[in-house]
């Protein structure tokens, strides 16, 4: 599954992150699937509302992938005593900079990261998920070293992976901090992907602020091929206990994803909305036909 296609079609997976983190976020994701353009979601399997959110997603036919996590003060899926470098004190580190620092200093043991990621996949299956892709919470799966672990697991599980590849735009000049982070993530992807199965991921720079205008701009730039657009719809969560003070524009993203104008542009451009599983099925059918 790659973005290189020869029939001129644009196929787009619209994936909502963070299912299972908070009931209000779950409600927004499910509404964005029912009433909007969301075609896929990825679950934080140790999130407080994960079990109920998975059941509701299955009930309305929303495909679910796994949002591999090492942050946000969540509990690990593995026994905490078996992954102390991943979950010091029994929970993950609060934010991505702490994980990045531990990884850079060699305090994050690769064997424990692999054990935790495998435990998250196993827990998702016990909760009823038949995963159709893997991606990383806060994109930490693209870090060199960690990406190799994810690639190995993905190959064994025969699951595609999101590989964020956002390219610079004029808008980046207005938010240099977000631009720097986005560029670093894209660079890690280029260093780590090396032909691995998956989709190029868009929406990194716009995370948490995917307005209708920004969404329309991204759609206008899509070239023929298969793509993933990450998003974060939700109903305003006054408090996310695992991440105090964290605030995204959940409702603004929900409104954009349910926008009539967005649907009109998708139809005008002939963009085909799909899930990871649908794209994999098409690829398999094409291979059999040839």
C-alpha positions in Angstrom: 0.0 0.0 0.0 1.7 3.2 -1.2 0.7 6.5 -2.6 2.1 5.7 -6.0 -0.9 4.9 -8.2 -1.2 4.8 -12.0 -5.0 5.3 -12.5 -5.0 9.0 -11.6 -7.4 8.5 -8.6 -7.1 10.2 -5.3 -8.0 7.9 -2.4 -8.1 9.3 1.1 -8.3 7.7 4.6 -9.5 10.3 7.1 -8.4 8.9 10.5 -9.5 10.4 13.8 -6.9 9.9 16.6 -7.3 9.3 20.3 -10.4 7.1 20.5 -10.7 5.9 24.1 -9.0 8.8 25.8 -12.1 10.7 26.9 -15.9 10.1 26.4 -16.3 13.6 24.8 -13.5 12.9 22.3 -15.1 9.5 21.5 -18.5 11.2 20.9 -17.0 13.6 18.5 -15.1 10.9 16.6 -18.2 8.8 16.3 -20.3 11.8 15.1 -17.6 12.7 12.5 -18.0 9.2 11.1 -21.8 9.3 11.1 -22.2 12.8 9.8 -18.9 13.7 8.3 -15.9 12.4 6.3 -14.1 10.4 9.0 -13.5 6.8 7.6 -11.2 5.4 10.3 -10.0 5.9 13.9 -7.2 4.7 16.1 -7.6 3.8 19.7 -5.5 4.4 22.8 -6.2 1.0 24.2 -5.4 1.8 27.8 -7.5 5.0 27.8 -10.2 5.3 30.4 -13.1 4.9 27.9 -11.4 2.5 25.4 -13.6 -0.5 26.0 -16.9 1.4 25.5 -15.6 3.4 22.6 -14.5 0.3 20.8 -17.9 -1.3 21.2 -19.6 1.9 19.9 -17.2 2.1 16.9 -17.9 -1.5 16.0 -21.7 -0.9 16.3 -21.6 1.8 13.7 -19.1 0.1 11.4 -16.1 2.5 12.1 -12.8 0.7 11.3 -10.3 0.9 14.2 -6.5 0.9 14.2 -4.1 1.1 17.1 -2.7 4.4 18.4 0.6 3.0 19.8 1.4 5.1 22.9 4.2 5.9 25.2 2.9 9.2 26.7 -0.1 11.0 28.2 0.2 9.5 31.7 -1.7 6.4 30.5 -1.1 3.0 32.2 0.8 0.5 30.1 -0.9 -2.5 28.6 2.0 -4.7 29.8 2.7 -5.4 33.5 4.3 -2.2 34.7 7.0 -4.2 36.4 8.0 -5.6 33.0 8.4 -2.2 31.3 9.9 0.1 33.9 11.8 2.3 31.4 8.5 2.8 29.4 6.3 3.4 32.4 8.3 4.7 35.3 6.1 4.8 38.4 3.5 2.7 36.6 2.4 5.1 33.9 3.8 6.5 30.7 5.6 9.8 30.7 3.4 12.9 30.5 4.4 14.4 27.1 6.5 13.6 24.1 9.5 15.8 25.1 10.1 13.5 28.1 10.0 10.4 25.9 12.3 12.0 23.4 14.8 12.9 26.2 14.7 9.4 27.6 15.1 7.9 24.2 18.0 10.2 23.4 19.7 9.4 26.7 19.4 5.6 26.2 17.0 5.2 29.1 14.2 3.8 27.0 14.9 0.1 26.6 14.0 -1.2 23.1 12.9 -4.6 24.4 10.4 -3.0 26.7 9.1 -0.7 24.0 8.5 -3.7 21.8 6.9 -5.7 24.6 4.6 -2.7 25.4 3.5 -2.2 21.7 2.8 -5.9 21.4 0.8 -5.8 24.6 -1.3 -2.9 23.3 -2.1 -4.8 20.1 -3.0 -7.9 22.1 -5.3 -5.8 24.5 -7.0 -4.2 21.5 -7.9 -7.6 20.2 -9.2 -8.8 23.6 -11.4 -5.7 23.5 -12.8 -6.7 20.1 -10.7 -4.8 17.7 -9.7 -6.3 14.4 -7.0 -3.7 13.7 -6.5 -2.5 10.1 -3.5 -0.2 10.7 -1.0 1.1 13.2 0.0 4.6 14.0 1.7 6.4 16.9 0.3 8.8 19.5 2.2 12.1 19.0 4.0 10.4 16.1 6.7 8.8 18.3 6.6 5.7 16.2 8.7 7.5 13.5 11.8 8.0 15.8 14.8 6.0 14.5 15.0 2.9 16.6 11.4 3.0 17.6 10.4 2.9 13.9 12.3 -0.3 13.4 10.3 -1.9 16.2 7.0 -0.8 14.7 8.1 -1.9 11.2 8.9 -5.4 12.5 5.6 -5.7 14.3 3.7 -4.3 11.4 5.3 -6.8 9.0 4.5 -9.7 11.3 0.9 -8.5 11.8 0.5 -7.6 8.1 -0.7 -4.1 9.0 0.1 -0.8 7.3 1.5 2.1 9.2 0.9 5.9 9.0 4.0 7.7 7.9 3.6 11.5 8.4 5.2 13.5 5.5 3.9 17.0 5.8 5.8 19.5 3.5 6.4 23.1 4.3 3.9 25.8 3.3 3.7 29.6 3.7 1.4 29.1 6.7 4.3 27.5 8.6 5.9 31.0 8.9 3.1 32.0 11.3 3.7 29.1 13.7 7.4 28.4 13.8 7.3 26.1 16.8 4.7 23.8 15.2 6.5 24.1 11.9 9.8 22.9 13.5 8.1 19.9 15.1 6.3 19.0 11.9 9.5 19.2 9.9 11.4 17.0 12.4 8.6 14.4 12.2 8.7 14.4 8.4 12.5 14.0 8.5 12.3 11.1 10.9 9.8 9.5 8.5 12.1 9.8 5.6 14.9 8.2 7.6 12.8 5.4 9.0 10.2 4.4 6.4 12.4 2.9 3.8 9.6 1.3 1.7 7.6 0.0 4.7 3.9 -0.7 4.0 1.6 2.2 4.8 0.3 5.6 3.8 1.9 9.0 3.7 0.2 11.0 6.5 -1.0 14.6 6.2 -2.3 17.0 8.8 0.6 17.0 11.2 1.0 20.7 11.2 -2.7 21.3 11.5 -3.2 18.9 14.5 -5.7 20.3 16.9 -6.5 23.2 14.7 -7.9 21.7 11.5 -10.3 24.4 10.5 -12.6 24.2 7.5 -10.2 26.5 5.6 -7.2 24.4 6.4 -9.0 21.2 5.5 -10.0 22.6 2.2 -6.5 23.7 1.5 -5.1 20.2 2.2 -7.8 18.7 0.0 -6.9 21.1 -2.9 -3.3 19.9 -2.8 -3.8 16.2 -3.0 -2.1 14.5 -5.9 -3.2 11.1 -7.4 -2.4 8.3 -5.0 -3.4 7.0 -1.6 -3.2 9.2 1.4 -4.1 9.5 5.1 -5.3 12.7 6.8 -5.0 12.6 10.6 -7.6 14.6 12.6 -8.8 15.2 16.1 -12.6 15.8 16.3 -14.3 15.8 19.6 -16.8 17.5 21.8 -15.0 19.9 24.2 -13.4 18.0 27.0 -13.2 20.4 29.9 -10.7 18.2 31.6 -8.6 15.3 30.3 -7.3 14.0 33.6 -4.4 12.1 32.0 -3.2 15.3 30.3 -4.1 18.3 32.5 -4.2 21.6 30.6 -4.3 20.0 27.2 -6.7 21.6 24.8 -7.3 21.0 21.1 -9.8 22.6 18.9 -11.9 19.5 19.0 -15.2 21.1 18.1 -13.7 23.2 15.4 -12.3 20.1 13.8 -15.6 18.3 14.2 -17.4 21.1 12.4 -14.8 21.1 9.6 -15.1 17.3 9.1 -18.9 17.6 8.9 -18.9 20.7 6.6 -21.1 20.6 3.6 -18.5 22.6 1.7 -15.9 20.0 2.4 -18.1 17.3 1.1 -18.8 19.3 -2.1 -15.0 19.8 -2.7 -14.4 16.1 -2.2 -17.1 15.3 -4.7 -15.9 17.9 -7.2 -12.4 16.6 -7.1 -13.4 13.0 -7.3 -11.7 12.1 -4.1 -12.6 8.6 -2.9 -12.9 8.3 0.8 -11.7 4.9 2.1 -10.4 3.0 5.1 -7.1 1.2 5.4 -8.8 -2.1 5.1 -10.6 -1.0 1.9 -7.4 0.1 0.3 -5.7 -3.1 1.3 -8.6 -5.1 -0.2 -8.4 -3.2 -3.5 -4.6 -3.7 -3.7 -5.1 -7.5 -3.1 -7.8 -7.6 -5.7 -5.6 -5.8 -8.2 -2.7 -8.2 -7.5 -5.0 -11.2 -8.1 -6.3 -9.7 -11.3 -2.7 -9.3 -12.7 
